[in-house]
Amino acid sequence: MDWGDLRVFLAVARTESLSGAGKRLALDPATVGRRVARLEEATGTRLFLKSPQGYALTEEGAKLVPHAEAAEAAMTGAAEALTGGVGAGLSGQIRLGAPDGCANYLLPQVIRAICDDNPGLEVQIVALPRVFNLSRREADMAIGVSRPQAGRLTVQKLTDYRLHLAAHPDYLAKAPPLTGLDDLPKHRVVGYIADMIFDKELDYLTRLGAASPAMASNSVSVQLHLLRAAAGVGVVHDFALPFAPELVKVLPAALSLSRAFWLIRHEGDAHSARLGRFAALLAQGIRREVQRLEGLA
């Protein structure tokens, strides 16, 4: 069985299309189709079913995936062994998915430091407020706000972080008194769009009785800028507050939330020394940066 054909097979399985696989591999879709057909002929097995939605794995194709991923991990390990040992700098491209709060306020400092020490490394930060599909290789690894309960994944806790209510002094000066959480219904709340929450750990407004905020966004950064514009009161990551020094914490004794970041990797990458080293540097950097920024909040 040819490794090149297995590589094409994995790309089609992850993108569910010939064109998507072709973009990843820099091949035209016709060539991708021929390679898949060659692998099916070599195995005597139908690996995909074509439908209007794309290419879906057959039962036999699904059985081949873990073996193809094992071969992928072995080839990656062999390449790493030939290009440098443990003491060599990291190189190549790594794509990291992260929720936009982490991506905007933590990762720029952390990734800059990693790349300063590893000039041959290229890191792509994909900041989207949703869960990444690592099985389709949308990213090499992802940061999440809860621990996945399914899938062939390895999960590592990165750090806890805290959130508090915050507002601009100009808003508080003209708004009704805010002496306790019972006063919140009298205030204009800034928060998230309820039907766009992708993780239950992000649903903190329900606890406050403010599930329908007056101003909302699916972006943590937009929410922070609304608060900076004296639009209302809202829940803010403590690590983001140093980037908005004009904001003040509100009722910190009455409301202090704790959440966690988790580093999620594909199980098949467990033997990649390169990704393992990057993950270790990332975890160390994020823990350090959260501690630093929360100390300033």
Backbone hydrogen bonds, N-H to C=O, Kabsch-Sander energy under -0.5 kcal/mol:
donor,donor_aa,acceptor,acceptor_aa,energy
6,L,2,D,-1.9
7,R,3,W,-2.5
8,V,4,G,-1.7
9,F,5,D,-2.6
10,L,6,L,-2.5
11,A,7,R,-1.8
12,V,8,V,-2.2
13,A,9,F,-2.5
14,R,10,L,-2.1
15,T,11,A,-2.0
16,E,12,V,-2.7
21,A,17,S,-1.7
22,G,18,L,-2.4
23,K,19,S,-2.1
24,R,20,G,-1.6
25,L,21,A,-1.9
26,A,22,G,-1.2
27,L,22,G,-2.3
31,T,28,D,-0.7
32,V,28,D,-1.9
33,G,29,P,-2.6
34,R,30,A,-2.1
35,R,31,T,-2.3
36,V,32,V,-2.2
37,A,33,G,-2.4
38,R,34,R,-2.3
39,L,35,R,-2.0
40,E,36,V,-2.4
41,E,37,A,-2.2
42,A,38,R,-2.3
43,T,39,L,-2.1
44,G,40,E,-1.4
45,T,40,E,-1.3
47,L,45,T,-0.6
49,L,56,A,-3.0
51,S,54,G,-2.3
54,G,51,S,-1.6
55,Y,16,E,-2.2
56,A,49,L,-2.6
56,A,54,G,-0.7
58,T,47,L,-2.2
62,A,58,T,-2.5
63,K,59,E,-1.4
64,L,60,E,-1.1
65,V,61,G,-1.1
68,A,64,L,-2.5
69,E,65,V,-2.7
70,A,66,P,-1.8
71,A,67,H,-1.9
72,E,68,A,-2.1
73,A,69,E,-2.6
74,A,70,A,-2.1
75,M,71,A,-2.4
76,T,72,E,-2.5
77,G,73,A,-2.6
78,A,74,A,-2.3
79,A,75,M,-2.2
80,E,76,T,-2.4
81,A,77,G,-2.3
82,L,78,A,-1.6
83,T,79,A,-1.6
84,G,80,E,-1.1
88,A,85,G,-1.3
92,G,120,G,-1.7
94,I,122,E,-2.6
96,L,94,I,-0.5
96,L,124,Q,-3.4
97,G,141,M,-2.3
98,A,126,V,-2.1
103,A,99,P,-2.5
104,N,100,D,-2.3
105,Y,101,G,-2.1
106,L,102,C,-1.9
107,L,102,C,-2.4
110,V,106,L,-1.8
111,I,107,L,-3.3
112,R,108,P,-1.7
113,A,109,Q,-1.8
114,I,110,V,-1.9
115,C,111,I,-2.8
116,D,112,R,-2.2
117,D,113,A,-1.4
118,N,114,I,-0.8
121,L,118,N,-2.3
122,E,92,G,-3.3
124,Q,94,I,-2.8
125,I,123,V,-0.6
126,V,96,L,-2.9
126,V,124,Q,-0.6
127,A,125,I,-0.8
128,L,98,A,-1.4
128,L,126,V,-0.9
130,R,128,L,-2.1
134,L,132,F,-1.1
136,R,133,N,-0.7
137,R,134,L,-1.7
138,E,133,N,-1.7
140,D,95,R,-2.1
141,M,95,R,-1.4
142,A,264,I,-2.5
143,I,97,G,-2.5
144,G,262,W,-2.8
153,L,151,G,-1.7
154,T,265,R,-2.9
156,Q,263,L,-2.3
158,L,261,F,-2.8
159,T,261,F,-1.1
161,Y,259,R,-2.9
163,L,257,L,-2.1
164,H,236,V,-2.2
165,L,250,V,-0.5
166,A,234,G,-2.5
167,A,248,V,-2.0
168,H,232,G,-0.6
171,Y,168,H,-0.7
172,L,168,H,-2.1
173,A,169,P,-2.1
174,K,170,D,-1.0
174,K,171,Y,-0.7
175,A,171,Y,-1.3
183,D,180,G,-1.9
184,L,181,L,-1.4
186,K,183,D,-1.8
187,H,184,L,-2.7
189,V,187,H,-0.7
190,V,233,V,-2.5
191,G,215,M,-2.4
194,A,192,Y,-0.7
196,M,193,I,-2.1
197,I,194,A,-1.3
202,L,199,D,-2.1
203,D,200,K,-1.6
204,Y,202,L,-1.7
208,L,204,Y,-0.6
208,L,205,L,-0.7
209,G,206,T,-1.4
210,A,205,L,-2.3
214,A,189,V,-0.9
215,M,189,V,-1.8
217,S,191,G,-1.8
220,V,218,N,-0.5
223,Q,219,S,-2.1
224,L,220,V,-2.3
225,H,221,S,-2.2
226,L,222,V,-2.2
227,L,223,Q,-1.9
228,R,224,L,-2.1
229,A,225,H,-1.3
230,A,227,L,-1.8
231,A,226,L,-2.0
233,V,188,R,-2.3
234,G,166,A,-2.1
235,V,190,V,-0.5
236,V,164,H,-3.1
238,D,162,R,-2.8
240,A,237,H,-1.3
241,L,237,H,-0.9
241,L,238,D,-0.7
243,F,240,A,-1.6
244,A,241,L,-2.1
247,L,244,A,-2.2
248,V,167,A,-2.7
250,V,165,L,-2.6
254,A,251,L,-0.7
255,L,251,L,-1.9
257,L,163,L,-2.4
259,R,161,Y,-2.7
261,F,159,T,-2.5
262,W,144,G,-2.6
263,L,156,Q,-3.6
264,I,142,A,-3.6
264,I,262,W,-0.6
265,R,154,T,-2.8
266,H,140,D,-0.7
267,E,152,R,-2.5
269,D,266,H,-2.2
270,A,267,E,-1.6
272,S,269,D,-1.9
273,A,271,H,-0.9
276,G,272,S,-2.3
277,R,273,A,-2.4
278,F,274,R,-2.1
279,A,275,L,-2.7
280,A,276,G,-2.0
281,L,277,R,-2.1
282,L,278,F,-2.7
283,A,279,A,-2.7
284,Q,280,A,-2.2
285,G,281,L,-2.4
286,I,282,L,-2.7
287,R,283,A,-2.3
288,R,284,Q,-2.1
289,E,285,G,-2.5
290,V,286,I,-2.6
291,Q,287,R,-2.0
292,R,288,R,-2.2
293,L,289,E,-2.7
294,E,290,V,-2.7
295,G,291,Q,-1.4
296,L,292,R,-0.7
296,L,293,L,-0.7
297,A,293,L,-1.0
